[in-house]
Amino acid sequence: MKKWFSLGFWELIARVVLRNKILMLSLIALVTALLAMQWKNIHFTHTEANLLPADNIVNIEYNAFLNKFGEEGNLIVIGVKNDAIFTPKVYASWTKLMNTIKSNKDVDLVISLNDLKKLQKNETLEKFELVPFIDQSKTIDKTYLQKIKYELFNKLPFYEGLLFNKRSGSIRSAIYIDKKIVNTPERKYFVLNQLIPAIKVFEKETDIKLRVSGMPYIRTLNAQTILKEIGLFIGAALFLTSLLFFYFFRSFRATMISLFIVIISVMWSFGILGLLNYEITVLTAMVPTLMIVIGIPNCIFLTNKYHQEYKTHGNKAKALQRVTTKVGTAMLMTNVTTAIGFFTFITSNNKLLIEFGNVTSINILLLFILCIIAIPILHSYVPAPIDRHLEHLDRNSIKRFMDWILRNVKHNRFSIYVVAVSLLIISIVGIYQMRISGSLIEDMPKKEDFFKDIIFFEKEFDGVMPLEIMIDTKRKKGIMKLSTLKKMDELQKTIEEIPELSKPISIVNLVKYSKQAYYNGNPDYYDLPTSQEQAFILSYAKNATKDSKENLMKSYVDPTGQVARITTFMRDESGSRIPIIESEIRKKADMLFPPDRYNVIITGKALVFQKGTGYLLDNLLSSLVFAFFLTALLIAFMFRSFKMVLVSLIPNLLPLLLTAGLMGFLDIPLKPSTILVFGIAFGLSVDDTVRFLAQYREELRKNDWKIKKSVYATFSESGLSMFYTSIVLFFGFSVFMLSSFGGTIALGGLISLTLLFGMLSNLMLLPALVLTLNKTIANEQEFIEPKLEILEYTDEEIDDFEKN
């Protein structure tokens, strides 16, 4: 293993690469072609991200609910708040729109004003009949439509909260799509190619804006936005990082070489996604851009070293050889630590994060191999750098900044520690102000129309995020007992009293409506039947539910009559209150339905997502600890010193705490997107630490273990590269702030800030700590490798290389 970190090994790599340039480039082309063949396997996810492992009790209960009642997220709602809907022309267009949707093969049921059914008693057949609420032949009469409006809002309480808001006058239609297509490409086709065009026709005919929402619609539009942003991120990252690269080196050729390498890495990243058969999710969509953002710093590090070597002796062949020989170890370890930062996501026990960690870490290691091979070879085919290209090594503005840092490290270490401790205290204060968000839509693109529609339904109908209560009576037909219905009604009253929840829907609503219908539609009788009424009213109700196609409540009781569900909807901003809401419902449910006789499950997408956020927080913190542990092992392997392990971790822990504190002060909550910041930022920030310490390790050997001299030499050798790469990473991650998604914006901005803090910490605090603890560290260091001289090409080999 020692040989992998020795100069002799990297000398061998340099020789093999530079002596077999055509072969190496051919291998790169072959790998690129093979991975390009895997692009056909790339596909976008059609399911929702589940942040919990399959064996978690919350997932088990949610799956039990789905097995009993099917996919809950199959509802699309279309709403409008405009009195013109009750005028003949607009009503005709509305009817045409709903009939178009209803005739689609992917739609199970449409509940809308135009074909609304009401229960009517049929005494002859002793059952309730569903009869049309509106006489379509009279809808050309405005007066008739106004009468219909009055009856709807005042005589049909069953539909209040479901189809209309009595207070504001807004109405909506409920569209239940086929549950079989909810998690398939057919859902996307239906929404984009059938639903939206039909809605646009209505809006063009009436000049009335419709509001559309529901999980199938939200998920489809959300996915489309993610796909659009993949190209945006890749283009912005390529432009910005290449611009910075050119600014630093003022070399068009070097810039083109770097662009070529990162474009190849992007192609490889798509190929790896296809090869592993991973879906494109909100996380894996970022991988190609990450390869650009991480790849350019690799190119900067190698190009900067090449220029330093060439400026020293003016021999291109020797400079290219020494690039690999001198920085191979540092490059390997920095890329390994970055890969570790992403790879630790596999400990999260979450499929979404495991796939993201796997594909990213694999691509980072492949990127390292690509850079270490391609950069020396490609530079060997272009002319040597000229004076203009080397000016960056002595650029006054950057040189003054680096000199200022070095002076502080030499003479003001106490001030550095005071500032560091002060920032640490401030950060801890901010951390105590952090909050956890369980919002499903907080990260969605707020500028998009579909997000504004979500807000509309949040305001008018108390949300679109379903919360489900499943009640198992443990006996057949137990639900239709009057005692059970009364208990369910009492539970629903508790739900109605919770301000964050909408009016609940269950079989209770149908039974109440049945009593109203029995008394000739008098809304005063919208209530559960008495014990004297139950025999004939419930028998009427059972006969009315035989027509499953038109039965609104068919999904609210299982075929055996043993299990029922109560559905309510939640305002999304209430995500942080879900544990309190769940506790209130659970307390009442246990009182009404003793656990020894009933089984009550509280579930739904909103609850699962909130629980997943908490689970993810715990597991990603564990992943971060694991990343710290692996990095500590790497440093311990290099230095055999526990104090050096502490010295290496402290400068990387401080930036993470600063970012966490900043999140607290700016009220940026912990959520799935922002939790990722810490693992990614640590994996990238620790690169500078490893790069500095790897160079420091080499300088110690060259300078006879004189620590001060070695630290200053390390700063001169690696400081500029650390500055360049950190600046590129800062601006590279900032491209994610172009996103429409709040989570992606927060992710990009927070990682950029963390890396900026990390750069300053590694350039100032790290060397200060090494110098302060120099004596004790020096006594502990036991380097195990022999002193190896750098093997160089002979003059004849150099001449032969230049000829070829």
C-alpha positions in Angstrom: 0.0 0.0 0.0 2.9 2.3 0.7 4.0 2.3 -2.9 0.7 3.9 -3.9 1.8 7.0 -2.0 5.4 7.0 -3.1 7.2 9.1 -5.7 8.3 5.9 -7.5 4.8 4.8 -8.2 3.8 8.2 -9.7 7.0 8.3 -11.7 6.0 5.0 -13.2 2.5 6.4 -14.0 4.0 9.4 -15.6 6.3 7.3 -17.8 3.5 4.9 -18.8 1.1 7.7 -19.7 3.6 9.9 -21.6 5.2 7.0 -23.5 1.8 5.6 -24.6 -0.1 8.7 -25.5 -2.0 7.3 -28.5 -3.0 4.2 -26.5 -4.2 6.2 -23.6 -6.3 8.6 -25.7 -7.7 5.5 -27.5 -8.8 4.0 -24.2 -10.5 7.2 -23.2 -12.3 7.3 -26.5 -13.3 3.7 -26.1 -14.7 4.2 -22.6 -16.5 7.3 -23.7 -18.1 5.4 -26.6 -19.1 2.4 -24.4 -20.7 4.7 -21.7 -22.4 6.8 -24.5 -24.1 3.5 -25.5 -25.7 3.4 -22.0 -27.5 6.8 -22.4 -30.5 4.9 -23.9 -31.1 3.5 -20.4 -31.5 7.0 -18.8 -35.0 7.7 -17.7 -36.6 10.2 -15.3 -38.2 9.0 -12.1 -42.0 8.7 -12.2 -42.4 8.0 -8.5 -42.1 10.3 -5.5 -39.0 10.4 -3.4 -39.5 8.3 -0.2 -37.0 9.5 2.4 -37.7 6.5 4.7 -36.3 2.9 4.3 -38.8 0.3 3.3 -38.7 -1.4 6.7 -39.6 1.7 8.7 -42.9 1.5 10.6 -44.2 4.7 8.9 -43.6 3.2 5.5 -45.1 -0.2 6.5 -48.3 1.6 7.7 -48.4 3.7 4.6 -48.0 0.7 2.3 -50.7 -1.1 4.3 -53.0 1.8 3.5 -52.1 1.7 -0.2 -52.7 -2.0 -0.3 -56.1 -1.5 1.1 -57.3 1.6 -0.7 -54.8 2.0 -3.6 -52.7 5.0 -4.6 -54.0 8.1 -2.7 -52.3 10.7 -4.9 -54.5 10.2 -7.9 -56.6 13.4 -7.4 -56.3 16.5 -9.7 -58.4 19.5 -8.9 -59.3 22.4 -11.2 -60.6 25.5 -9.5 -61.9 28.9 -10.4 -63.0 31.9 -8.4 -65.1 33.9 -10.8 -68.9 34.4 -10.8 -68.9 34.3 -14.6 -68.9 30.5 -14.3 -72.6 30.8 -13.7 -73.3 32.5 -17.0 -74.4 30.5 -20.0 -71.3 31.0 -22.2 -68.7 30.2 -19.6 -70.8 27.4 -18.1 -71.0 25.8 -21.6 -67.2 26.0 -22.0 -66.8 24.5 -18.5 -69.1 21.6 -19.4 -67.2 21.0 -22.6 -63.9 21.0 -20.7 -65.2 18.5 -18.1 -66.7 16.2 -20.7 -63.4 16.2 -22.6 -61.6 15.2 -19.5 -64.2 12.6 -18.4 -64.1 10.9 -21.8 -60.3 10.2 -21.4 -59.4 6.6 -20.8 -57.0 7.5 -18.1 -59.7 9.1 -16.0 -61.7 7.1 -13.5 -64.1 9.7 -12.2 -64.9 13.4 -12.6 -67.0 15.2 -9.9 -67.9 18.6 -11.3 -70.7 21.2 -11.2 -71.9 20.4 -14.7 -72.8 16.7 -14.0 -73.1 16.9 -10.3 -75.4 14.2 -8.8 -77.6 14.6 -5.8 -79.2 11.9 -3.7 -82.9 11.5 -4.1 -85.2 9.1 -2.3 -87.0 6.4 -4.3 -89.6 5.0 -2.0 -90.8 2.4 -4.5 -87.4 0.8 -4.8 -86.4 1.7 -1.2 -83.2 3.2 -2.2 -81.5 6.5 -2.9 -80.9 7.4 -6.5 -78.2 9.6 -7.9 -80.0 12.1 -10.1 -78.6 15.1 -12.0 -78.4 18.3 -10.0 -78.6 20.5 -13.1 -81.1 20.3 -16.0 -78.7 20.8 -19.0 -81.6 22.0 -21.2 -82.0 25.1 -19.0 -78.4 26.2 -18.7 -78.8 28.7 -21.5 -80.9 30.7 -19.0 -78.8 32.9 -16.7 -81.5 33.1 -14.1 -81.6 29.3 -13.8 -77.8 29.2 -13.4 -78.1 31.7 -10.5 -80.7 29.6 -8.9 -78.4 26.6 -9.2 -75.6 28.6 -7.6 -77.9 29.4 -4.6 -78.9 25.8 -4.1 -75.4 24.5 -4.4 -74.0 26.9 -1.8 -77.0 26.6 0.6 -78.6 23.2 0.2 -75.7 20.7 -0.5 -73.4 20.8 2.6 -72.1 17.4 1.5 -70.1 19.0 -1.2 -68.8 22.0 0.9 -65.1 21.9 1.1 -65.0 19.3 -1.7 -66.4 21.2 -4.6 -67.0 24.7 -3.3 -66.0 27.3 -0.7 -69.2 28.9 0.6 -67.3 31.9 2.1 -65.4 33.0 -1.1 -67.6 31.6 -3.8 -64.8 29.6 -5.5 -65.6 26.2 -7.0 -63.5 23.3 -8.2 -63.8 20.0 -10.0 -62.3 16.7 -8.7 -60.6 14.5 -11.3 -59.6 11.0 -10.1 -57.2 9.5 -12.6 -56.5 5.8 -13.0 -54.4 4.7 -10.1 -52.4 2.4 -12.3 -50.9 5.3 -14.2 -50.0 7.5 -11.2 -46.4 6.3 -11.1 -45.9 5.7 -14.8 -44.9 7.8 -17.9 -48.6 7.7 -18.9 -49.3 10.2 -16.1 -46.9 12.6 -17.7 -48.5 12.1 -21.1 -52.0 12.7 -19.7 -51.1 15.9 -17.9 -48.9 17.5 -20.6 -50.6 16.3 -23.7 -54.3 16.0 -22.8 -55.2 17.9 -19.6 -53.2 21.1 -20.1 -54.2 21.6 -23.8 -57.9 21.2 -22.8 -57.5 23.8 -20.1 -55.8 26.2 -22.4 -58.7 25.9 -24.8 -61.2 26.8 -22.0 -59.0 29.8 -21.0 -58.8 31.0 -24.6 -62.6 30.8 -25.1 -63.5 32.5 -21.8 -60.5 34.6 -20.9 -60.7 33.1 -17.4 -57.7 31.8 -15.6 -58.1 28.3 -14.2 -56.2 26.9 -11.2 -54.9 23.4 -11.3 -53.3 21.3 -8.6 -53.1 17.8 -7.0 -50.2 15.5 -6.6 -50.2 14.0 -10.1 -50.2 17.5 -11.7 -47.6 18.9 -9.3 -45.2 16.0 -9.7 -45.4 16.2 -13.5 -44.8 19.9 -13.7 -42.1 19.7 -11.1 -40.3 17.0 -13.1 -40.5 19.1 -16.2 -38.8 22.0 -14.4 -36.0 19.7 -13.2 -35.3 18.4 -16.7 -35.1 22.0 -18.1 -32.7 22.9 -15.3 -30.2 20.1 -16.1 -29.2 21.9 -19.3 -29.2 25.3 -17.6 -26.8 24.1 -14.9 -24.5 22.4 -17.3 -24.3 25.4 -19.6 -23.9 27.9 -16.8 -21.3 25.8 -15.0 -19.2 25.3 -18.2 -19.4 29.0 -19.0 -18.6 30.3 -15.6 -15.8 27.8 -14.6 -14.1 28.1 -18.0 -14.3 31.9 -17.8 -12.6 31.8 -14.4 -10.0 29.3 -15.7 -9.2 31.6 -18.6 -9.0 34.6 -16.2 -6.5 32.8 -14.0 -4.2 31.3 -16.7 -4.9 33.7 -19.7 -4.4 30.6 -22.0 -7.0 29.7 -24.6 -5.3 26.3 -25.2 -5.3 25.4 -21.5 -8.9 26.5 -21.2 -9.9 24.3 -24.2 -8.1 21.3 -22.7 -9.9 21.7 -19.4 -13.3 22.2 -21.2 -12.6 19.0 -23.2 -11.9 17.0 -20.0 -15.0 18.2 -18.1 -17.3 17.6 -21.1 -16.0 14.1 -21.3 -16.6 13.7 -17.6 -20.2 14.9 -18.1 -20.7 12.3 -20.9 -19.3 9.7 -18.5 -21.6 10.7 -15.7 -24.7 10.2 -17.9 -23.3 6.9 -19.0 -22.8 5.7 -15.4 -26.4 6.7 -14.6 -27.5 4.6 -17.6 -25.1 1.7 -16.7 -26.4 1.5 -13.2 -30.0 1.9 -14.4 -30.5 4.8 -12.0 -33.4 7.2 -12.5 -32.8 10.9 -12.9 -34.1 12.5 -9.6 -33.7 15.9 -8.2 -30.3 14.8 -6.8 -28.9 12.7 -9.6 -29.8 15.5 -12.0 -27.0 17.5 -10.3 -24.3 14.9 -11.0 -23.2 16.2 -14.5 -22.9 19.7 -13.2 -21.0 18.5 -10.1 -18.5 16.9 -12.5 -17.8 20.3 -14.1 -17.5 22.1 -10.8 -15.2 19.4 -9.4 -13.3 18.7 -12.6 -12.2 22.3 -13.3 -10.4 22.6 -9.9 -8.6 19.3 -10.8 -7.5 20.9 -14.1 -6.5 24.1 -12.3 -4.3 22.2 -9.8 -2.5 20.2 -12.5 -2.2 23.2 -14.9 -0.9 25.4 -12.1 1.8 22.9 -11.2 2.7 22.4 -14.8 3.3 26.2 -15.2 5.3 26.3 -11.9 7.6 23.6 -13.1 7.9 25.0 -16.6 8.8 28.4 -15.2 11.5 26.9 -13.0 13.5 25.1 -15.7 11.8 25.8 -19.1 11.7 22.1 -20.1 8.2 21.1 -21.2 8.7 17.3 -21.1 10.3 17.5 -17.6 7.5 19.8 -16.4 4.8 17.4 -17.7 6.5 14.4 -16.1 6.8 16.3 -12.8 3.1 17.3 -12.8 2.1 13.7 -12.2 5.1 12.8 -10.0 4.9 15.7 -7.6 1.1 16.1 -7.2 -0.1 12.6 -7.9 -0.5 11.7 -4.2 -2.2 15.0 -3.3 -4.5 14.7 -6.3 -5.4 11.1 -5.5 -6.1 11.8 -1.8 -8.1 15.0 -2.5 -10.3 13.2 -5.0 -10.7 10.2 -2.6 -11.8 12.5 0.2 -14.3 14.2 -2.1 -15.6 10.8 -3.1 -15.8 9.8 0.5 -17.9 12.9 1.3 -20.5 11.7 -1.3 -20.0 8.0 -0.6 -21.0 8.3 3.0 -24.6 9.0 1.8 -24.9 5.2 1.5 -25.1 4.9 5.3 -28.4 6.8 5.1 -30.4 3.6 4.3 -32.3 5.7 1.8 -32.5 4.7 -1.9 -32.5 8.3 -3.2 -29.3 9.2 -1.3 -27.6 5.8 -1.8 -27.9 6.2 -5.6 -26.7 9.8 -5.5 -23.7 8.8 -3.3 -22.8 5.9 -5.5 -23.0 7.6 -8.9 -21.2 10.7 -7.6 -18.3 9.0 -5.9 -17.8 6.7 -8.9 -17.7 9.6 -11.3 -15.3 11.6 -9.1 -12.8 8.7 -9.1 -13.2 8.3 -12.8 -12.7 12.1 -13.2 -9.4 11.8 -11.3 -8.2 9.1 -13.6 -9.2 11.1 -16.7 -7.4 14.2 -15.4 -4.2 12.5 -14.4 -4.0 10.9 -17.9 -5.4 13.4 -20.3 -3.9 16.7 -19.0 -0.2 15.8 -19.4 -1.0 14.1 -22.8 -3.0 17.0 -24.2 -0.5 19.6 -23.1 2.2 17.6 -24.8 0.5 18.2 -28.1 0.3 22.0 -27.8 3.1 24.5 -27.6 4.7 25.2 -24.3 3.2 28.1 -22.2 4.5 31.6 -23.1 5.3 34.4 -20.6 1.7 35.7 -20.7 0.4 32.4 -19.6 2.8 32.3 -16.6 2.0 35.8 -15.4 -0.6 34.5 -13.0 2.2 33.0 -10.8 3.2 36.5 -9.9 0.0 38.4 -10.3 0.2 41.3 -7.9 -3.3 41.4 -6.6 -3.4 37.7 -5.7 0.2 37.8 -4.5 -0.6 40.6 -2.1 -3.6 38.7 -0.7 -1.5 35.5 -0.3 1.3 37.5 1.3 -1.2 39.1 3.8 -2.4 35.6 4.8 1.2 34.4 5.2 2.1 37.4 7.4 -0.9 36.7 9.7 0.1 33.0 9.9 3.6 34.0 10.8 3.0 36.9 13.2 -0.7 37.0 14.2 -1.6 33.5 15.1 -3.2 34.5 18.4 -5.5 36.9 16.5 -6.5 34.1 14.1 -7.5 31.9 17.1 -9.5 34.7 18.7 -11.4 35.3 15.4 -12.0 31.5 15.0 -13.3 31.1 18.6 -15.5 34.2 18.3 -17.0 32.9 15.1 -17.5 29.5 16.7 -19.5 31.1 19.6 -21.6 33.1 17.2 -22.3 30.0 15.2 -23.4 28.0 18.2 -25.9 30.8 19.0 -27.2 30.6 15.4 -27.5 26.8 15.6 -29.9 27.0 18.5 -32.2 29.1 16.3 -32.4 26.5 13.6 -35.7 24.8 12.8 -36.7 21.7 10.9 -39.1 21.9 8.0 -41.4 19.1 6.9 -42.9 21.0 4.0 -43.6 19.1 0.8 -43.7 22.2 -1.4 -41.2 24.5 0.2 -38.5 23.7 -2.3 -40.7 23.9 -5.3 -40.2 26.6 -7.9 -42.2 29.6 -6.5 -42.2 31.5 -9.8 -44.0 28.7 -11.7 -47.7 28.9 -12.2 -48.3 25.5 -10.7 -46.8 26.8 -7.4 -49.2 29.8 -7.4 -52.0 27.4 -8.0 -51.0 25.4 -4.9 -51.2 28.6 -2.9 -54.7 29.2 -4.3 -56.0 25.9 -3.1 -54.2 26.3 0.2 -56.2 29.5 0.8 -59.5 28.4 -0.7 -59.7 24.7 0.2 -57.2 24.4 3.1 -54.5 22.6 1.2 -53.8 19.8 -1.3 -51.5 17.6 0.8 -53.5 14.5 2.0 -53.5 13.2 5.5 -55.2 9.8 6.0 -56.7 8.0 9.0 -57.4 4.3 8.4 -59.8 2.6 10.9 -59.9 -1.2 11.1 -62.9 -2.5 13.1 -61.5 -6.0 13.0 -64.9 -7.4 12.0 -66.8 -7.5 8.7 -69.3 -4.8 8.1 -68.2 -3.2 11.3 -67.9 0.2 9.7 -71.6 0.5 8.9 -72.7 0.1 12.6 -74.2 3.3 13.9 -71.9 3.3 16.9 -68.8 3.2 14.7 -70.1 5.9 12.5 -70.8 8.1 15.5 -67.2 7.6 16.7 -65.9 8.5 13.3 -68.1 11.6 13.3 -66.6 12.7 16.6 -63.1 12.1 15.3 -63.9 14.2 12.2 -65.2 17.0 14.5 -61.8 17.0 16.2 -60.1 17.2 12.8 -62.3 20.1 11.8 -61.2 22.0 14.9 -57.5 21.8 13.9 -57.0 25.0 11.9 -54.3 23.5 9.6 -56.6 20.8 8.3 -59.5 20.8 5.8 -63.0 19.5 6.2 -62.6 15.6 6.4 -64.3 13.2 4.0 -65.4 9.7 4.8 -68.4 7.3 4.7 -69.9 9.5 7.5 -70.4 12.3 5.0 -72.4 9.9 2.7 -74.5 8.6 5.5 -75.3 12.2 6.6 -76.2 13.1 3.0 -78.4 10.0 2.9 -80.5 11.2 5.9 -80.8 14.6 4.2 -82.0 12.9 1.0 -84.4 10.8 3.0 -86.0 14.0 4.3 -86.4 15.3 0.7 -83.1 17.2 0.6 -83.7 19.4 3.6 -80.2 20.6 4.6 -81.3 20.8 8.3 -81.3 17.0 8.3 -77.6 16.7 7.2 -76.6 14.5 10.1 -76.2 10.9 11.2 -79.4 9.0 11.6 -80.8 8.2 15.1 -81.1 4.7 16.3 -84.7 4.7 15.2 -83.8 6.0 11.7 -80.7 3.8 11.1 -82.5 0.7 9.9 -84.2 2.2 6.9 -81.8 5.0 6.1 -78.7 2.8 6.1 -80.5 0.2 4.0 -81.3 3.0 1.5 -77.6 4.1 1.6 -76.3 0.6 1.0 -78.5 0.3 -2.1 -77.3 3.7 -3.3 -73.6 2.6 -3.3 -74.0 -0.3 -5.7 -73.1 1.8 -8.8 -69.4 2.0 -8.2 -68.6 4.2 -11.2 -70.7 7.1 -9.9 -70.2 6.4 -6.2 -68.0 9.2 -4.8 -67.4 7.2 -1.6 -66.3 3.9 -3.2 -62.7 4.4 -2.1 -63.6 5.2 1.5 -64.7 1.7 2.7 -63.1 -1.6 1.7 -65.4 -4.2 0.1 -65.8 -6.2 3.3 -67.0 -3.2 5.2 -64.4 -3.8 7.9 -62.0 -0.9 7.1 -62.7 2.7 6.4 -60.6 5.8 5.8 -61.0 9.5 6.7 -59.2 11.8 4.3 -58.3 15.4 5.2 -56.0 17.9 3.5 -53.3 20.0 5.1 -51.8 23.4 4.4 -48.2 22.8 3.5 -46.8 25.5 5.8 -48.1 23.3 8.6 -45.4 20.7 8.0 -43.5 21.6 11.2 -46.7 21.1 13.2 -47.4 17.6 11.9 -46.1 15.9 15.1 -48.5 18.1 17.2 -51.4 17.5 14.8 -50.7 13.8 14.7 -50.6 13.7 18.5 -54.0 15.5 18.8 -55.6 13.0 16.3 -54.0 10.0 18.0 -55.1 11.0 21.4 -58.7 11.4 20.3 -58.6 8.2 18.2 -57.3 6.1 21.0 -60.1 7.4 23.2 -62.8 6.6 20.7 -61.3 3.4 19.2 -59.5 1.4 22.0 -56.4 -0.2 20.5 -57.4 -3.7 21.8 -60.6 -3.6 19.6 -59.6 -1.3 16.7 -56.5 -0.6 14.7 -56.1 3.1 13.8 -53.3 4.2 11.4 -52.5 7.8 10.8 -50.6 8.2 7.5 -50.6 10.0 4.1 -48.0 11.7 2.0 -47.7 14.8 4.2 -47.0 12.7 7.3 -44.5 10.3 5.5 -42.6 13.2 4.1 -42.3 15.0 7.5 -41.2 11.7 9.2 -38.7 11.2 6.4 -37.2 14.6 6.9 -36.5 13.8 10.6 -35.1 10.4 9.7 -32.9 11.9 7.0 -31.6 14.5 9.4 -30.5 11.8 11.9 -28.9 9.6 9.2 -27.1 12.4 7.4 -25.6 13.6 10.6 -24.4 10.0 11.1 -23.0 10.1 7.5 -21.2 13.3 8.3 -19.6 11.7 11.4 -18.6 8.7 9.2 -17.0 11.1 6.7 -15.0 12.7 9.6 -14.0 9.3 10.7 -12.7 8.2 7.3 -10.9 11.4 6.8 -9.3 11.0 10.2 -8.1 7.6 9.2 -6.5 9.0 6.0 -4.7 11.7 7.9 -3.6 9.2 10.6 -2.2 6.9 7.8 -0.3 9.8 6.4 1.2 11.2 9.7 0.8 8.6 12.4 -0.2 11.5 14.7 -3.4 12.0 16.6 -2.7 15.7 17.0 -2.3 16.0 13.3 -5.8 14.4 12.9 -7.2 17.1 15.1 -5.3 19.8 13.2 -6.8 18.6 10.0 -10.4 18.3 11.2 -10.8 21.6 13.1 -10.4 23.9 10.0 -13.1 21.9 8.3 -15.5 21.6 11.2 -15.5 25.4 11.8 -16.9 26.3 8.3 -19.7 23.7 8.7 -20.7 25.3 12.1 -20.5 28.7 10.6 -22.9 27.7 7.8 -25.3 26.0 10.3 -25.2 29.2 12.5 -25.9 31.3 9.4 -28.9 29.1 8.6 -30.3 29.8 12.0 -29.8 33.5 11.8 -31.3 33.7 8.3 -34.2 31.3 9.2 -33.1 28.7 6.5 -34.6 25.5 7.9 -33.1 22.1 8.0 -34.8 20.1 5.2 -33.7 17.3 2.8 -32.0 19.8 0.4 -30.1 21.9 3.1 -29.1 18.8 5.1 -27.1 17.7 2.1 -25.0 20.8 2.3 -22.8 19.6 5.2 -21.8 16.3 3.7 -21.0 17.7 0.2 -19.2 20.8 1.6 -17.1 18.7 4.0 -16.1 16.4 1.2 -15.0 19.3 -1.0 -13.5 21.5 1.8 -11.3 18.8 3.2 -9.7 18.6 -0.2 -7.7 21.8 0.5 -6.7 20.3 3.9 -5.5 17.1 2.4 -3.7 18.9 -0.5 -1.9 21.2 2.0 -0.9 18.3 4.3 0.2 16.1 1.4 2.4 18.9 0.1 3.6 19.6 3.7 4.5 15.9 4.1 6.7 16.1 1.0 8.3 19.4 2.1 9.1 18.0 5.5 11.1 15.2 3.9 12.9 17.7 1.5 13.7 20.2 4.3 15.0 17.7 6.9 11.9 17.8 9.1 12.1 21.6 9.7 8.5 22.4 10.3 8.4 26.2 9.9 10.4 26.0 6.7 8.2 23.2 5.4 4.9 25.1 6.3 6.0 28.2 4.5 7.3 26.2 1.5 3.9 24.3 1.4 2.0 27.6 1.4 4.1 28.8 -1.5 3.7 25.6 -3.4 0.0 24.9 -2.8 -1.6 28.2 -1.5 -2.2 29.6 -5.0 -3.8 26.4 -6.2 -6.0 26.2 -3.1 -7.1 29.8 -3.7 -7.9 29.2 -7.4 -9.8 25.9 -6.9 -11.8 27.3 -4.0 -12.8 30.3 -6.0 -13.9 28.1 -8.9 -15.9 25.9 -6.5 -17.5 28.9 -4.9 -18.7 30.3 -8.3 -19.3 26.8 -9.7 -21.8 25.9 -7.0 -23.4 29.3 -7.2 -24.8 28.3 -10.6 -27.3 26.2 -8.7 -28.8 29.5 -7.4 -30.1 30.0 -11.0 -32.6 27.2 -10.1 -36.3 27.7 -9.7 -36.3 25.3 -6.7 -35.8 26.9 -3.3 -33.9 23.8 -2.1 -31.5 23.8 -5.0 -30.9 27.6 -4.5 -30.2 27.0 -0.8 -28.0 24.1 -1.6 -25.9 26.0 -4.1 -25.7 29.2 -1.9 -24.9 27.4 1.3 -22.2 25.1 -0.2 -20.6 28.1 -1.9 -20.4 30.0 1.4 -19.2 26.9 3.3 -16.4 26.4 0.7 -15.4 30.1 1.0 -15.2 29.8 4.8 -13.3 26.5 4.2 -10.8 28.2 2.0 -10.0 30.9 4.5 -9.9 28.4 7.3 -7.5 26.1 5.4 -5.2 29.0 4.3 -5.0 30.6 7.7 -6.2 28.4 10.6 -4.7 25.1 9.3 -1.0 26.4 8.9 -1.4 28.4 12.2 -2.3 25.2 14.0 0.5 23.2 12.5 3.0 25.9 13.5 1.6 26.3 17.0 1.8 22.6 17.7 5.0 22.0 15.7 7.1 20.5 18.4 4.6 17.9 19.7 3.6 17.0 16.1 7.2 16.7 15.1 7.9 14.3 17.9 4.9 12.1 17.0 5.5 11.9 13.2 6.9 8.6 12.0 7.1 8.5 8.3 7.4 5.0 7.0 8.5 5.5 3.4 12.1 5.7 2.4 13.5 8.9 1.0 13.0 8.5 -2.8 14.5 10.8 -5.3 12.4 11.9 -8.2 13.4 9.8 -11.2 13.6 12.0 -14.3 13.9 11.5 -18.0 17.4 11.4 -19.5 18.3 14.1 -22.1 18.0 11.4 -24.8 14.5 10.4 -23.6 13.5 14.1 -23.5 14.8 14.6 -27.1 12.9 11.5 -28.2 9.7 12.7 -26.4 9.8 16.1 -28.1 10.3 14.5 -31.5 7.2 12.4 -31.0 
